[in-house]
Structure formats: structure tokens, C-alpha cells
């Protein structure tokens, strides 16, 4: 059996250890509420006011004027996360960390609920953190189950009951279904995961590699094991939420080319090249769109990345000529390790920023 462990309100929980004086107050970890900051996470006391991650901090303050706002300290959260998974690694048969606050653990078939409770108690006693766990034979079901009784709950889905557990849940509860996919599925009359699972395998909505995979997962079929070796990141990106909306094209080009340079540096560090370039844009009304293009050959060159990204940006702004609140440049589709040029176009070592 596989357990998915999710640390409850992780960033906020760590901050409450550092600032115990805020324990009885709604706490928001995020940007400046007087500016354009976004909520990273919120304590459960703050969530009672409807505050959630990705909400603007200004809206969070409007909903709860008495909330305490703290700027994220990612370095500190990484330290806490490393310690949590180090401790869990001593007790689980295998661990796969997929984020600072979540991961999968192999717990065996003998009384998996007791094993999950044991792991939960270890996190509570050793790290003074609350966590929720979902247990199933399928990874995707374990992840969904871990969110079923938060905070501090344990949900075990017995073998053979995966599809039954998923069926009544809303489509968005299934990992891999985002807003656009949900909209397409709902337009076809689907409302719950069970509706998707019930489709015939020849249905056009479940065609292609992605459709086949998401259809299988809707039925609770997910053969992925717990991977003890960390997997390579599927993408590399850089993005920025601006302090003020930017309409000036030259300024957007300057910011975007800087992002492409940072992405290039990360590729060079990993001895990787990428074949797909993506641009992310968020407008003042919070509408977010992405545009992607696959190249003829993989690249790690900043100028090539930005040339494609700039073209995508220009095309999107031609369709919607408005200022941008956020701009991001990313790449994906990595090739195998290869020897990258030691020197960039200017004759400088490629790992040195201009």
C-alpha cells in the first residue's frame, strides 16, 4: 500500500513555531497586502474567513482585517521539510518527496491504517507538525484521499474500492484536471469523477495519451510505484508579479529577456536543453493564459528561448492588448544530458550572468 502524506498548512505551521505569539490569530504567509502580493498559504484560523492560496493578499486582508501577514521564508521551510523527510525515511519502507510539504511512502499491506497513524504520530512528536494521510494501492487515489479529512485525518481506501471512492467526488478533485479541462468535461455533461470513469474507452474525450491516462486514474488505476530516486523536474521557469501593471512593450521585453536568461542558466547548470518554450501572462483581472511552441531542436541558449517567447508574447498581446500583471518564461521537454558549450556568445563562461 502507498500513503500520501501532506503536512497541514506547512508554511503557516512553521511560522507559528517561530512566532508562537500569533497562535490564536489568523495567519497568512504571502506578499504585501498593501501591494500586489499573493497568499502562499494560510493557517486554518485564517481559512475560516475564506482565505486560500493564490488569493491576492489585498483580498485576504479585506476578508480578515485582523490577519497577521508574514513574508515567506523558503530557506527555513526547506530546512524543516528536509528534517521531516529525514525522520520519515527512517520509518517507511520507501519515500518519494514530491514537494516541501508532501510525498509518498510505502507502508506495506499489514494494517496500513496503523502504519499511517504511526507515521502521523512521528511527525507530530518529532516535528510538532500536523499532517494528513491517504492510503491506497494507487498513488493518485492516495493523494486524493489525503485531502479527504484535513487537517490531521487518515483515510484508507481498501484495495478494490478505488473507483468507488473516487466516483462521487467533483472532477477537479482528480489530479491532472485543471480549470480548462474541467470546463471541457462539464460541457460534455460530466460532473463527477465517476462520470469520467464511466465513459467508453473509445470516447473522444479520453483519446490520446493524456486522455487514456486520466481515464484510467478516474477508475483508480495508477501503477506508478513509490520512486526512491528523485525524478527530474519536468520544466524550468522564471516569472514575476509586477508591483504595477506593465503596458510598455519595451519594458516587458526587458523583463522577459532577463527571465529567459535565468532559465538558460538553470538549463546549463543541469546540462540540459529544452524543446518547448512557454510564456505565461496574467492580466489585471487575474485572467491567466499560456502560449507554447515546440522548437525544431532542443536549446539552452537564452537568445533562442527569448526569441520564441517574445513571438508568443507579441501574438497574445495582439489578441488582448492590455497591461500585464505577471509575466513568466518557461521551458520543458528536456533532452538527455549532453555537453553544452563552455562559453556563451560573448566569450564568457556560460554559467556567469551578464
N, C-alpha and C positions, 0 to 999 in steps of 0.2 A: 504494500500500500504506500501511497505517496501523500505527504502532508504539505500543504501550502501554508506558510507562517507569515503573517502580516502584523508588524508592530503597530499598535494603535496610535494614531496621531503622533507619529515618531518625532518630528521636529519640535512640535509643541511640548511633548513629554520630556525631551532632553532639556529644553529651555526651562521647564518648570523645576527640574533638578538644579539648574544653575540659578534660578530666581524663585525660590520657594515662597517668597512674599506674594507671588501672583497666583498661588494655587487655587484660591477661591474666586478668581477673576476670569472673565472670558479673555483668552489669549489668542492673538493672531500672529503668525510668523509670515512675514511678507515685506513688501516695499513700503514706501512712504505714503500714508493715506492722504496727505496733502498734495501729493503729486500723482503719478500715474502707475504706482506700484500695484502688484497683483498678489493675491493670497497664495502662499505656498502650502500652508496647512493651518488648521485651526483646532484649538482644544475643543473637547466635547461641550464644555460650557459655552463656547462661542458658537458652536454649531446649532445650539438651541435657538439662536436668532436667525438661522437660515444662512449662515456664513459657510462658504465651502471653497475649496481650492479652485484657482483660476478666476475667481471673482475679483473685481477691482477692489483695492483696499479702500478707495473712497466710498464704494457701496457698502463695504463691510462696516466702516465707521458710521455710515448713515443708519444701518440696521442696529448697530450696537455702539452708541457714543462712548460707553464706559469701557470698551475693549482696550486691552493693552497690546500695542503693536511692537514687535521685535524684528529687527533685520536678520535674515537667515545667516547662519554661520556654518557653511557647508563643511569646512575643515573639522569643526567639532563634531558634526553629525557623522562624518566618515570615521572618526575615531571610535565613537560609540557603536556604530554599525560593525566595524571590524571586530570589536570585542564581543558583541552579541554572537556573531557567526563563528568566532573562535571557540566560544563556550559551547555552542550548539554542535559544532563539529566533533566535540569530544563525546557526544552522547548519541548522535544519529548515525545510522549505517552509512549514509552519504548525504552531502549537502550541495545544493546548487543555488548560489546567490544571484538573484536577478535584479536587485536594487538595494539601496541603502536600508530599506525597511521591509523587504520581502524576499522570500526564497522558498525552495522546495527541499524536503527532507525525506529520505527513505526510512520508513518506520516499521517495515515488516508486516506480516499478516496476523501475528499473535496479539490479540486485543489492541488494535490500533488506537482506540479511544483512550485507553490507559496510557499508551505511549505518548499520544498528543498532550494529554494532561500533564504528564511528566515533563515534557519539553516546555510547556507553558509555565509550569512552576519553576523550572530552572531559570527562565528569562525573568520571571518575577522576583525570585530570591537573589539571583546573582547580579542582575542589572537594574532591578526596581522599575521594570517596564511592563506594561500590559500588552498582550498580543492575542490575536485571534487565529484559529487554525481551521482549515478544511481538509478532510481526509477522504481519499478516493483511490481507485486503481488508475484513474485517468487524470493527468495533470490539469487539463482545462476544467474538469469538474471540481478538483481540489481547490483551484483558485477561486472559482465562483462560490464554493461552499465557505471559504474563509471569510467572505463578506456577508454571510448569511446571518450571523449573530454577533455583530460587533457592537460595543467593544468587549473583549475578554471572553468570547464564546468559542465553542468547539462544535463543529458539525461534521459528522461522519456519514458518508454516503456508501452503503453496503454494495459490494460487487453485484452487478446485475441490475442495479436500480439507478444507474447514472441518468438514463434518458428520462425516467420517471421524475427524478429530482429536478432536472432542467426544464421539463416541459411547461410548467405554469409560469416560469419567470419571463420578464419582458426581454425583448430582443437585445437591448443594449447591455443586459447582464452578461452576455456571451462575449468573451474577449475576442477582438477582431472585428466586431460590428460597431462602427462609429456612426456619427450623425447622418452622413450621406448614404451609407449602406442601409441604415435603419429606414431612412426616407424611401429608398427604392423598394425595400421589402414591404413596408407598410402600404405603399402604393399598389402592391400586388395583393393586398388583403391579409398580410401576415401581421400578427400582433405579439405572439409569444414564441419562445424557442421551440416549443412543441410543434408549432405551425411550420417552422422551417424544417424540422426533423421529418415531418410527415410528407414532404414533397417527394415526388418520384425522382429517382436518380437521373432521369433524362430531362428533367425540367430545366428550362433555360436559366433560371436563377441560380442553379447550382452547377453550372457548366464551368469549364476551365479549372486550372489547378487550385486557385483560391476557392472557387465555389465548391469543389469536391471536398476540400479540407474543412471549410466552415460547416458544410452539411454533415460531415462525419462528426465533428465536435458537437453539433447540436444534438446528436444522438448519443453523446457521451463516449465517443470513440476517439482516443488520443493515445497512440502507442509510445509517445516520447518517454524515455526513461529519465531519471534524475542524472544530470550530467555533472560529474565531479570536476571536470576541467572547464574553466570559464570560456564561454563562446565569444567569438569576435563580435564587436559592435557592428550592427547592420548598417549604420550610417554615421557620418560625421557632419556636424553643422555648427554654425555660429549665428546668433540672432540678437537683436537689440530692440527693446521697447524704448521709444524716444521720449524725452521729457516733454517735448511739444511735437504735435503732428508736423511732418515734413512734406511740403509740396514741391520744393525746389528740386528739379531733376538732377542738377549737378551735385547737390548735397547728397541725394540718395545714391548717386553713382559713387561718390567718395566713400560713403559708409559701406556700400555693398562691396566695393573692391577691397576694403580692409577686411571684411568678413571672409571673402574668397581667399585672401592671403592667410588668414588664420586657419581656414580649412585645409589649405595646401600644406601648411606647416605640420598639421596633425597627420596628414597622409604620409608625409616624408618621414615623420617620426616612427610610423608604423610600417614603413617600407611597403606602402600600398598605393594603388592607383584606382580611380573610380570611373565608372562608365555612365552614371546618371547624375545629372545636376538638377537640383530643386530650389525654387525660390518660394519663400513664404511671405505673405503680405497680410497685414491686419489693418483695417480701415477704422476711422473714428467711431463708427457704430458697432465695433467689435466683430464685424464680419471678417472671417479669415479665409483666404484662398491660397492654394499652392499651384505651382506650374512646374512641370518636369520635362526634361528632354534627355534622351539616351544618345550618347556620343558614338561615333564610328569606332573609336578606340579609347581604352581607359587612359586617364591622365591624372597627374598630381600637380600640374602646372597652374599657378594662381591666375595667370593671364587667360589661359584657356577656360578655366572654370568661370571666371568673371565674364568672359565674352558671351558664354551661353546664358549665364544668369542675367546679364544685362538685357539680352534679347528677350528673355522670358518676362522680365520686369517691364520692359517697354511695351510688350504686347498686352500685358494685363492692365497697365495704366491707360492704354489706348481704349480699352473696353470700359474702364472705370476711372476716369481722370480725376481722382481725389487724393488728398494728402494721405500719408501713411502713418499709422500709429506704431507699427512694428515692421521690421524687415529682417529676413533671415535667408542665409545661403547654406545649402547642404549638398552632400554627395552620398551616393550609395552604389551598390553593385561593384564590390571590390574584386580585384583580380587576385591571383596568388602572389606571394612575396616575390619581389624582383629587385634587382639592383637599380636604384634611382640615381640620377646624376648627382655627383658630389657638389657641383657648382651650379648656381642658377644662371639666369641670362645675364646678370650684371657681373658675373665672375666671382660672386661671393658664395661662401658655403651656404647650401640651400636651407640649413636649419637656422640661419641667422636672419632675424626680421629686418626688413628695410627700415 
